[in-house]
């Protein structure tokens, strides 16, 4: 997709205007925050636009050279720029793609064991550790919100808050059903079992994004249960919040204080209600979403981890990597994340060109 030179000039002018406003020192409060956000979003577009404009300008200047002694050198430079320009224009087109407003937000990571009993719970724990390690590599912070542990060390359900730069943008394609094929530690006959766990990545809303009325909440407190130390079953610290209009239920019992558990439960509730709002808003764009890499539907089987063959297959982009240990250790997950992002960008660019 070729971007007109007039559009490049508009981008540069807008970026220069924002830069001047921020440097003036006259902006305060909400105005400064808004201008800073616009600047951060426009900066990669402006830099890509500047590179394309520079290359196009150099081509025009070189083509206009009349000096015969310089012509040979000019032709070499023209060939070099013409070879590099399409990639620069593609990078600009990608930078200009409509952005998901949630891309820069922190996220709630929810993992639930599916079919497979104890083995599914162990796999859910493996997935959680994979995301923890990947997050550490990205410089993100992972804070456990709630966990329901199984008797043999897995997770029936685990919820965590992930914060840092570009969290939702990189993790949003992880939502869906993850399937594992391996011989469980409890299997004496050496048979391969298939189990599954569901992953949900929910962008964290601002308080203004989701309005929750006190009258719409039913809050129950009770004694925490399960492994957790001496404080368990001694105080009514666990909290269950029911959002009456939607029937959404959130429980949290990991913190020792009822107040902290309530805060964490409200954090999860806001994220789930915000995601429901986003789904409803995107319902009108269902056809457009089909062009993307998966819809984020939690019932969609997205990936298989096959231990006997040491491979991981992402079914949405037909990508198989024979690096299962490295992927589960965290660093290898980056290759899958990048491939999914690039595929999404390619399909959205193709849709714009139709």
Secondary structure, 3 states (H helix, E strand, C coil): CCCCHHHHHHHHHHHHHHHHHHHHCCCCHHHHHHHHHHHHHHHHHHHHHHHHHHHHHHHHHHHCCCCHHHHHHHHHHHHHHHHHHHHHHHHHHHHCCCCCCCCCCCEEEEEEECCCHHHHHHHHHHHHHHHHHHHHHHCCEEEEEEEEECCCCCEEEEEEEEECCCHHHHHHHHCEEEEEEECCCCCCCCCCEEEEEEEEEEECCCCCCCCCCHHHEEEEEECCCCCCCCCCCCCCCEEEEEECCCCEEEEECCCCCHHHHHHHHHHHHHHHHHHHHHHHHHHHHHHHHHCCCCCCCCCCEEEEEECCCCEEEECCCCEEECCHHHHHCCCCHHHHHHHHHHHHHHHHHHHHHC
